[in-house]
Amino acid sequence: MALQDIAGEIRTGLAGKTFDGSLKFDCGKDGVIVLAEGSASTDDCGTDCTLQLSKENLKKLLTGKLNPMTAVMMGKIKISGDMGVAMQLGKLLG
């Protein structure tokens, strides 16, 4: 699955939900997905918080097969920037 497709699924999932700030899923050579202003895009830009992870781990995170806290502790996700924004992600995924 391409990041464009994943971004489309995220846009659908965000419908009717609020998210303050901006967050980037940085999947390295596979590209990025940026959550900002109630939408998801594959256009790279500066954000309040960045999560570095593989595309495979992003898919697992979004489908609930990867616990965010466990993934951070195991080094599968690296977080930089505003941790408050990262914490909001749990509400969106839940």
Backbone atoms as SQL, in Angstrom:
CREATE TABLE atoms (id INTEGER PRIMARY KEY, chain TEXT, resi INTEGER, resn TEXT, atom TEXT, x REAL, y REAL, z REAL);
INSERT INTO atoms VALUES
  (1, 'A', 1, 'MET', 'N', 0.850, -1.179, 0.000),
  (2, 'A', 1, 'MET', 'CA', 0.000, 0.000, 0.000),
  (3, 'A', 1, 'MET', 'C', 0.893, 1.239, 0.000),
  (4, 'A', 2, 'ALA', 'N', 0.611, 2.154, -0.889),
  (5, 'A', 2, 'ALA', 'CA', 1.383, 3.393, -0.996),
  (6, 'A', 2, 'ALA', 'C', 0.971, 4.392, 0.081),
  (7, 'A', 3, 'LEU', 'N', 1.870, 5.304, 0.414),
  (8, 'A', 3, 'LEU', 'CA', 1.549, 6.325, 1.421),
  (9, 'A', 3, 'LEU', 'C', 0.367, 7.176, 0.992),
  (10, 'A', 4, 'GLN', 'N', 0.193, 7.396, -0.308),
  (11, 'A', 4, 'GLN', 'CA', -0.969, 8.158, -0.804),
  (12, 'A', 4, 'GLN', 'C', -2.261, 7.474, -0.348),
  (13, 'A', 5, 'ASP', 'N', -2.304, 6.137, -0.449),
  (14, 'A', 5, 'ASP', 'CA', -3.490, 5.374, -0.045),
  (15, 'A', 5, 'ASP', 'C', -3.702, 5.447, 1.461),
  (16, 'A', 6, 'ILE', 'N', -2.610, 5.336, 2.214),
  (17, 'A', 6, 'ILE', 'CA', -2.702, 5.428, 3.677),
  (18, 'A', 6, 'ILE', 'C', -3.204, 6.814, 4.075),
  (19, 'A', 7, 'ALA', 'N', -2.685, 7.865, 3.426),
  (20, 'A', 7, 'ALA', 'CA', -3.138, 9.232, 3.713),
  (21, 'A', 7, 'ALA', 'C', -4.627, 9.362, 3.430),
  (22, 'A', 8, 'GLY', 'N', -5.112, 8.748, 2.359),
  (23, 'A', 8, 'GLY', 'CA', -6.537, 8.781, 2.040),
  (24, 'A', 8, 'GLY', 'C', -7.366, 8.128, 3.124),
  (25, 'A', 9, 'GLU', 'N', -6.901, 7.003, 3.648),
  (26, 'A', 9, 'GLU', 'CA', -7.614, 6.323, 4.733),
  (27, 'A', 9, 'GLU', 'C', -7.615, 7.174, 6.000),
  (28, 'A', 10, 'ILE', 'N', -6.503, 7.854, 6.261),
  (29, 'A', 10, 'ILE', 'CA', -6.429, 8.729, 7.433),
  (30, 'A', 10, 'ILE', 'C', -7.424, 9.879, 7.278),
  (31, 'A', 11, 'ARG', 'N', -7.487, 10.475, 6.076),
  (32, 'A', 11, 'ARG', 'CA', -8.447, 11.571, 5.839),
  (33, 'A', 11, 'ARG', 'C', -9.865, 11.103, 6.142),
  (34, 'A', 12, 'THR', 'N', -10.204, 9.908, 5.687),
  (35, 'A', 12, 'THR', 'CA', -11.539, 9.360, 5.945),
  (36, 'A', 12, 'THR', 'C', -11.755, 9.170, 7.441),
  (37, 'A', 13, 'GLY', 'N', -10.745, 8.650, 8.131),
  (38, 'A', 13, 'GLY', 'CA', -10.849, 8.424, 9.569),
  (39, 'A', 13, 'GLY', 'C', -10.919, 9.694, 10.390),
  (40, 'A', 14, 'LEU', 'N', -10.377, 10.791, 9.877),
  (41, 'A', 14, 'LEU', 'CA', -10.388, 12.066, 10.595),
  (42, 'A', 14, 'LEU', 'C', -11.713, 12.804, 10.484),
  (43, 'A', 15, 'ALA', 'N', -12.575, 12.374, 9.584),
  (44, 'A', 15, 'ALA', 'CA', -13.853, 13.064, 9.375),
  (45, 'A', 15, 'ALA', 'C', -14.599, 13.195, 10.697),
  (46, 'A', 16, 'GLY', 'N', -14.925, 14.430, 11.062),
  (47, 'A', 16, 'GLY', 'CA', -15.677, 14.697, 12.282),
  (48, 'A', 16, 'GLY', 'C', -14.835, 14.728, 13.549),
  (49, 'A', 17, 'LYS', 'N', -13.528, 14.542, 13.448),
  (50, 'A', 17, 'LYS', 'CA', -12.652, 14.575, 14.620),
  (51, 'A', 17, 'LYS', 'C', -11.792, 15.826, 14.579),
  (52, 'A', 18, 'THR', 'N', -11.406, 16.306, 15.744),
  (53, 'A', 18, 'THR', 'CA', -10.560, 17.489, 15.811),
  (54, 'A', 18, 'THR', 'C', -9.153, 17.086, 16.230),
  (55, 'A', 19, 'PHE', 'N', -8.191, 17.833, 15.728),
  (56, 'A', 19, 'PHE', 'CA', -6.788, 17.584, 16.047),
  (57, 'A', 19, 'PHE', 'C', -6.087, 18.926, 16.081),
  (58, 'A', 20, 'ASP', 'N', -5.588, 19.303, 17.258),
  (59, 'A', 20, 'ASP', 'CA', -4.883, 20.577, 17.400),
  (60, 'A', 20, 'ASP', 'C', -3.406, 20.368, 17.098),
  (61, 'A', 21, 'GLY', 'N', -2.861, 21.237, 16.289),
  (62, 'A', 21, 'GLY', 'CA', -1.451, 21.147, 15.953),
  (63, 'A', 21, 'GLY', 'C', -1.241, 20.391, 14.654),
  (64, 'A', 22, 'SER', 'N', 0.008, 20.049, 14.407),
  (65, 'A', 22, 'SER', 'CA', 0.343, 19.313, 13.188),
  (66, 'A', 22, 'SER', 'C', 1.332, 18.211, 13.533),
  (67, 'A', 23, 'LEU', 'N', 1.217, 17.111, 12.811),
  (68, 'A', 23, 'LEU', 'CA', 2.030, 15.944, 13.097),
  (69, 'A', 23, 'LEU', 'C', 2.487, 15.310, 11.796),
  (70, 'A', 24, 'LYS', 'N', 3.727, 14.845, 11.779),
  (71, 'A', 24, 'LYS', 'CA', 4.272, 14.208, 10.583),
  (72, 'A', 24, 'LYS', 'C', 4.669, 12.774, 10.899),
  (73, 'A', 25, 'PHE', 'N', 4.221, 11.843, 10.062),
  (74, 'A', 25, 'PHE', 'CA', 4.724, 10.478, 10.077),
  (75, 'A', 25, 'PHE', 'C', 5.837, 10.441, 9.044),
  (76, 'A', 26, 'ASP', 'N', 7.069, 10.317, 9.488),
  (77, 'A', 26, 'ASP', 'CA', 8.227, 10.288, 8.588),
  (78, 'A', 26, 'ASP', 'C', 8.641, 8.836, 8.397),
  (79, 'A', 27, 'CYS', 'N', 8.376, 8.315, 7.200),
  (80, 'A', 27, 'CYS', 'CA', 8.690, 6.915, 6.892),
  (81, 'A', 27, 'CYS', 'C', 9.976, 6.800, 6.078),
  (82, 'A', 28, 'GLY', 'N', 10.875, 7.750, 6.261),
  (83, 'A', 28, 'GLY', 'CA', 12.165, 7.709, 5.594),
  (84, 'A', 28, 'GLY', 'C', 12.054, 7.759, 4.083),
  (85, 'A', 29, 'LYS', 'N', 12.681, 6.807, 3.405),
  (86, 'A', 29, 'LYS', 'CA', 12.699, 6.791, 1.933),
  (87, 'A', 29, 'LYS', 'C', 11.313, 6.576, 1.331),
  (88, 'A', 30, 'ASP', 'N', 10.370, 6.055, 2.114),
  (89, 'A', 30, 'ASP', 'CA', 9.004, 5.845, 1.606),
  (90, 'A', 30, 'ASP', 'C', 8.203, 7.136, 1.556),
  (91, 'A', 31, 'GLY', 'N', 8.638, 8.176, 2.278),
  (92, 'A', 31, 'GLY', 'CA', 7.949, 9.465, 2.248),
  (93, 'A', 31, 'GLY', 'C', 7.353, 9.843, 3.590),
  (94, 'A', 32, 'VAL', 'N', 6.466, 10.831, 3.559),
  (95, 'A', 32, 'VAL', 'CA', 5.844, 11.352, 4.780),
  (96, 'A', 32, 'VAL', 'C', 4.339, 11.475, 4.606),
  (97, 'A', 33, 'ILE', 'N', 3.658, 11.477, 5.746),
  (98, 'A', 33, 'ILE', 'CA', 2.242, 11.850, 5.806),
  (99, 'A', 33, 'ILE', 'C', 2.153, 12.924, 6.874),
  (100, 'A', 34, 'VAL', 'N', 1.545, 14.054, 6.526),
  (101, 'A', 34, 'VAL', 'CA', 1.401, 15.170, 7.441),
  (102, 'A', 34, 'VAL', 'C', -0.068, 15.334, 7.806),
  (103, 'A', 35, 'LEU', 'N', -0.347, 15.349, 9.117),
  (104, 'A', 35, 'LEU', 'CA', -1.689, 15.625, 9.618),
  (105, 'A', 35, 'LEU', 'C', -1.714, 17.069, 10.070),
  (106, 'A', 36, 'ALA', 'N', -2.557, 17.871, 9.430),
  (107, 'A', 36, 'ALA', 'CA', -2.677, 19.280, 9.792),
  (108, 'A', 36, 'ALA', 'C', -4.013, 19.795, 9.302),
  (109, 'A', 37, 'GLU', 'N', -4.601, 20.676, 10.087),
  (110, 'A', 37, 'GLU', 'CA', -5.856, 21.331, 9.711),
  (111, 'A', 37, 'GLU', 'C', -6.940, 20.337, 9.312),
  (112, 'A', 38, 'GLY', 'N', -7.033, 19.228, 10.060),
  (113, 'A', 38, 'GLY', 'CA', -8.102, 18.261, 9.848),
  (114, 'A', 38, 'GLY', 'C', -7.955, 17.389, 8.626),
  (115, 'A', 39, 'SER', 'N', -6.785, 17.345, 8.037),
  (116, 'A', 39, 'SER', 'CA', -6.600, 16.523, 6.849),
  (117, 'A', 39, 'SER', 'C', -5.228, 15.855, 6.883),
  (118, 'A', 40, 'ALA', 'N', -4.992, 14.965, 5.924),
  (119, 'A', 40, 'ALA', 'CA', -3.713, 14.273, 5.803),
  (120, 'A', 40, 'ALA', 'C', -3.188, 14.457, 4.387),
  (121, 'A', 41, 'SER', 'N', -1.890, 14.703, 4.285),
  (122, 'A', 41, 'SER', 'CA', -1.270, 14.969, 2.995),
  (123, 'A', 41, 'SER', 'C', 0.097, 14.291, 2.935),
  (124, 'A', 42, 'THR', 'N', 0.576, 14.024, 1.737),
  (125, 'A', 42, 'THR', 'CA', 1.923, 13.479, 1.577),
  (126, 'A', 42, 'THR', 'C', 2.926, 14.576, 1.202),
  (127, 'A', 43, 'ASP', 'N', 2.493, 15.837, 1.315),
  (128, 'A', 43, 'ASP', 'CA', 3.382, 16.974, 1.054),
  (129, 'A', 43, 'ASP', 'C', 4.174, 17.278, 2.317),
  (130, 'A', 44, 'ASP', 'N', 5.490, 17.217, 2.224),
  (131, 'A', 44, 'ASP', 'CA', 6.354, 17.446, 3.384),
  (132, 'A', 44, 'ASP', 'C', 6.368, 18.923, 3.761),
  (133, 'A', 45, 'CYS', 'N', 6.280, 19.190, 5.053),
  (134, 'A', 45, 'CYS', 'CA', 6.383, 20.549, 5.578),
  (135, 'A', 45, 'CYS', 'C', 6.744, 20.463, 7.053),
  (136, 'A', 46, 'GLY', 'N', 7.067, 21.584, 7.647),
  (137, 'A', 46, 'GLY', 'CA', 7.372, 21.618, 9.063),
  (138, 'A', 46, 'GLY', 'C', 6.123, 21.343, 9.898),
  (139, 'A', 47, 'THR', 'N', 6.285, 20.622, 11.010),
  (140, 'A', 47, 'THR', 'CA', 5.157, 20.291, 11.879),
  (141, 'A', 47, 'THR', 'C', 5.543, 20.480, 13.342),
  (142, 'A', 48, 'ASP', 'N', 4.535, 20.451, 14.211),
  (143, 'A', 48, 'ASP', 'CA', 4.772, 20.577, 15.647),
  (144, 'A', 48, 'ASP', 'C', 5.468, 19.341, 16.215),
  (145, 'A', 49, 'CYS', 'N', 5.190, 18.177, 15.619),
  (146, 'A', 49, 'CYS', 'CA', 5.717, 16.914, 16.127),
  (147, 'A', 49, 'CYS', 'C', 5.990, 15.981, 14.946),
  (148, 'A', 50, 'THR', 'N', 7.053, 15.203, 15.051),
  (149, 'A', 50, 'THR', 'CA', 7.394, 14.228, 14.006),
  (150, 'A', 50, 'THR', 'C', 7.569, 12.858, 14.633),
  (151, 'A', 51, 'LEU', 'N', 6.934, 11.865, 14.011),
  (152, 'A', 51, 'LEU', 'CA', 7.122, 10.472, 14.402),
  (153, 'A', 51, 'LEU', 'C', 7.891, 9.782, 13.291),
  (154, 'A', 52, 'GLN', 'N', 9.053, 9.255, 13.605),
  (155, 'A', 52, 'GLN', 'CA', 9.843, 8.526, 12.623),
  (156, 'A', 52, 'GLN', 'C', 9.584, 7.039, 12.827),
  (157, 'A', 53, 'LEU', 'N', 9.127, 6.375, 11.753),
  (158, 'A', 53, 'LEU', 'CA', 8.826, 4.955, 11.818),
  (159, 'A', 53, 'LEU', 'C', 8.788, 4.390, 10.407),
  (160, 'A', 54, 'SER', 'N', 8.810, 3.077, 10.314),
  (161, 'A', 54, 'SER', 'CA', 8.743, 2.442, 8.997),
  (162, 'A', 54, 'SER', 'C', 7.298, 2.470, 8.489),
  (163, 'A', 55, 'LYS', 'N', 7.146, 2.317, 7.191),
  (164, 'A', 55, 'LYS', 'CA', 5.807, 2.273, 6.601),
  (165, 'A', 55, 'LYS', 'C', 5.022, 1.089, 7.176),
  (166, 'A', 56, 'GLU', 'N', 5.692, -0.027, 7.373),
  (167, 'A', 56, 'GLU', 'CA', 5.030, -1.208, 7.933),
  (168, 'A', 56, 'GLU', 'C', 4.527, -0.938, 9.343),
  (169, 'A', 57, 'ASN', 'N', 5.361, -0.278, 10.166),
  (170, 'A', 57, 'ASN', 'CA', 4.935, 0.048, 11.530),
  (171, 'A', 57, 'ASN', 'C', 3.841, 1.104, 11.531),
  (172, 'A', 58, 'LEU', 'N', 3.833, 2.008, 10.560),
  (173, 'A', 58, 'LEU', 'CA', 2.751, 2.984, 10.451),
  (174, 'A', 58, 'LEU', 'C', 1.429, 2.266, 10.193),
  (175, 'A', 59, 'LYS', 'N', 1.438, 1.310, 9.276),
  (176, 'A', 59, 'LYS', 'CA', 0.218, 0.548, 8.991),
  (177, 'A', 59, 'LYS', 'C', -0.262, -0.172, 10.245),
  (178, 'A', 60, 'LYS', 'N', 0.668, -0.790, 10.980),
  (179, 'A', 60, 'LYS', 'CA', 0.301, -1.501, 12.215),
  (180, 'A', 60, 'LYS', 'C', -0.243, -0.533, 13.261),
  (181, 'A', 61, 'LEU', 'N', 0.365, 0.645, 13.380),
  (182, 'A', 61, 'LEU', 'CA', -0.077, 1.654, 14.341),
  (183, 'A', 61, 'LEU', 'C', -1.507, 2.092, 14.042),
  (184, 'A', 62, 'LEU', 'N', -1.787, 2.361, 12.768),
  (185, 'A', 62, 'LEU', 'CA', -3.095, 2.864, 12.378),
  (186, 'A', 62, 'LEU', 'C', -4.190, 1.813, 12.461),
  (187, 'A', 63, 'THR', 'N', -3.821, 0.534, 12.403),
  (188, 'A', 63, 'THR', 'CA', -4.828, -0.529, 12.485),
  (189, 'A', 63, 'THR', 'C', -4.944, -1.105, 13.896),
  (190, 'A', 64, 'GLY', 'N', -4.198, -0.525, 14.844),
  (191, 'A', 64, 'GLY', 'CA', -4.289, -0.977, 16.226),
  (192, 'A', 64, 'GLY', 'C', -3.461, -2.209, 16.530),
  (193, 'A', 65, 'LYS', 'N', -2.614, -2.635, 15.613),
  (194, 'A', 65, 'LYS', 'CA', -1.781, -3.821, 15.827),
  (195, 'A', 65, 'LYS', 'C', -0.439, -3.485, 16.468),
  (196, 'A', 66, 'LEU', 'N', -0.190, -2.187, 16.677),
  (197, 'A', 66, 'LEU', 'CA', 1.046, -1.744, 17.319),
  (198, 'A', 66, 'LEU', 'C', 0.689, -0.711, 18.373),
  (199, 'A', 67, 'ASN', 'N', 1.003, -1.024, 19.626),
  (200, 'A', 67, 'ASN', 'CA', 0.747, -0.100, 20.725),
  (201, 'A', 67, 'ASN', 'C', 1.776, 1.023, 20.665),
  (202, 'A', 68, 'PRO', 'N', 1.316, 2.290, 20.624),
  (203, 'A', 68, 'PRO', 'CA', 2.260, 3.410, 20.480),
  (204, 'A', 68, 'PRO', 'C', 3.310, 3.481, 21.582),
  (205, 'A', 69, 'MET', 'N', 2.910, 3.287, 22.828),
  (206, 'A', 69, 'MET', 'CA', 3.866, 3.396, 23.934),
  (207, 'A', 69, 'MET', 'C', 4.904, 2.277, 23.875),
  (208, 'A', 70, 'THR', 'N', 4.449, 1.069, 23.589),
  (209, 'A', 70, 'THR', 'CA', 5.365, -0.058, 23.460),
  (210, 'A', 70, 'THR', 'C', 6.328, 0.174, 22.307),
  (211, 'A', 71, 'ALA', 'N', 5.804, 0.684, 21.188),
  (212, 'A', 71, 'ALA', 'CA', 6.629, 0.936, 20.010),
  (213, 'A', 71, 'ALA', 'C', 7.718, 1.964, 20.299),
  (214, 'A', 72, 'VAL', 'N', 7.381, 2.989, 21.070),
  (215, 'A', 72, 'VAL', 'CA', 8.378, 4.001, 21.436),
  (216, 'A', 72, 'VAL', 'C', 9.459, 3.367, 22.307),
  (217, 'A', 73, 'MET', 'N', 9.038, 2.578, 23.294),
  (218, 'A', 73, 'MET', 'CA', 10.003, 1.941, 24.197),
  (219, 'A', 73, 'MET', 'C', 10.904, 0.949, 23.468),
  (220, 'A', 74, 'MET', 'N', 10.377, 0.305, 22.435),
  (221, 'A', 74, 'MET', 'CA', 11.159, -0.678, 21.677),
  (222, 'A', 74, 'MET', 'C', 11.972, -0.034, 20.560),
  (223, 'A', 75, 'GLY', 'N', 11.837, 1.287, 20.396),
  (224, 'A', 75, 'GLY', 'CA', 12.597, 1.987, 19.372),
  (225, 'A', 75, 'GLY', 'C', 12.000, 1.886, 17.972),
  (226, 'A', 76, 'LYS', 'N', 10.767, 1.409, 17.872),
  (227, 'A', 76, 'LYS', 'CA', 10.115, 1.306, 16.562),
  (228, 'A', 76, 'LYS', 'C', 9.565, 2.644, 16.101),
  (229, 'A', 77, 'ILE', 'N', 9.359, 3.553, 17.058),
  (230, 'A', 77, 'ILE', 'CA', 8.909, 4.914, 16.760),
  (231, 'A', 77, 'ILE', 'C', 9.819, 5.867, 17.519),
  (232, 'A', 78, 'LYS', 'N', 10.289, 6.900, 16.825),
  (233, 'A', 78, 'LYS', 'CA', 11.063, 7.958, 17.462),
  (234, 'A', 78, 'LYS', 'C', 10.254, 9.238, 17.343),
  (235, 'A', 79, 'ILE', 'N', 10.101, 9.941, 18.460),
  (236, 'A', 79, 'ILE', 'CA', 9.291, 11.152, 18.504),
  (237, 'A', 79, 'ILE', 'C', 10.189, 12.360, 18.718),
  (238, 'A', 80, 'SER', 'N', 9.959, 13.406, 17.932),
  (239, 'A', 80, 'SER', 'CA', 10.648, 14.675, 18.157),
  (240, 'A', 80, 'SER', 'C', 9.623, 15.796, 18.078),
  (241, 'A', 81, 'GLY', 'N', 9.851, 16.843, 18.857),
  (242, 'A', 81, 'GLY', 'CA', 8.921, 17.967, 18.862),
  (243, 'A', 81, 'GLY', 'C', 7.975, 17.921, 20.041),
  (244, 'A', 82, 'ASP', 'N', 6.790, 18.469, 19.856),
  (245, 'A', 82, 'ASP', 'CA', 5.783, 18.650, 20.907),
  (246, 'A', 82, 'ASP', 'C', 5.124, 17.320, 21.279),
  (247, 'A', 83, 'MET', 'N', 5.455, 16.810, 22.463),
  (248, 'A', 83, 'MET', 'CA', 4.895, 15.535, 22.921),
  (249, 'A', 83, 'MET', 'C', 3.386, 15.622, 23.142),
  (250, 'A', 84, 'GLY', 'N', 2.876, 16.812, 23.458),
  (251, 'A', 84, 'GLY', 'CA', 1.434, 16.985, 23.633),
  (252, 'A', 84, 'GLY', 'C', 0.677, 16.665, 22.358),
  (253, 'A', 85, 'VAL', 'N', 1.245, 17.038, 21.229),
  (254, 'A', 85, 'VAL', 'CA', 0.626, 16.729, 19.938),
  (255, 'A', 85, 'VAL', 'C', 0.657, 15.222, 19.710),
  (256, 'A', 86, 'ALA', 'N', 1.770, 14.592, 20.045),
  (257, 'A', 86, 'ALA', 'CA', 1.874, 13.132, 19.880),
  (258, 'A', 86, 'ALA', 'C', 0.839, 12.419, 20.745),
  (259, 'A', 87, 'MET', 'N', 0.589, 12.925, 21.944),
  (260, 'A', 87, 'MET', 'CA', -0.382, 12.300, 22.836),
  (261, 'A', 87, 'MET', 'C', -1.805, 12.390, 22.270),
  (262, 'A', 88, 'GLN', 'N', -2.101, 13.431, 21.510),
  (263, 'A', 88, 'GLN', 'CA', -3.430, 13.571, 20.908),
  (264, 'A', 88, 'GLN', 'C', -3.693, 12.468, 19.882),
  (265, 'A', 89, 'LEU', 'N', -2.642, 11.941, 19.310),
  (266, 'A', 89, 'LEU', 'CA', -2.789, 10.894, 18.304),
  (267, 'A', 89, 'LEU', 'C', -3.529, 9.688, 18.872),
  (268, 'A', 90, 'GLY', 'N', -3.283, 9.386, 20.129),
  (269, 'A', 90, 'GLY', 'CA', -3.979, 8.267, 20.776),
  (270, 'A', 90, 'GLY', 'C', -5.474, 8.433, 20.755),
  (271, 'A', 91, 'LYS', 'N', -5.964, 9.653, 20.946),
  (272, 'A', 91, 'LYS', 'CA', -7.407, 9.919, 20.905),
  (273, 'A', 91, 'LYS', 'C', -7.958, 9.716, 19.499),
  (274, 'A', 92, 'LEU', 'N', -7.174, 10.095, 18.491),
  (275, 'A', 92, 'LEU', 'CA', -7.624, 9.943, 17.118),
  (276, 'A', 92, 'LEU', 'C', -7.686, 8.476, 16.706),
  (277, 'A', 93, 'LEU', 'N', -6.727, 7.701, 17.181),
  (278, 'A', 93, 'LEU', 'CA', -6.670, 6.291, 16.796),
  (279, 'A', 93, 'LEU', 'C', -7.654, 5.445, 17.563),
  (280, 'A', 94, 'GLY', 'N', -8.031, 5.907, 18.757),
  (281, 'A', 94, 'GLY', 'CA', -8.893, 5.115, 19.632),
  (282, 'A', 94, 'GLY', 'C', -10.323, 5.053, 19.201);
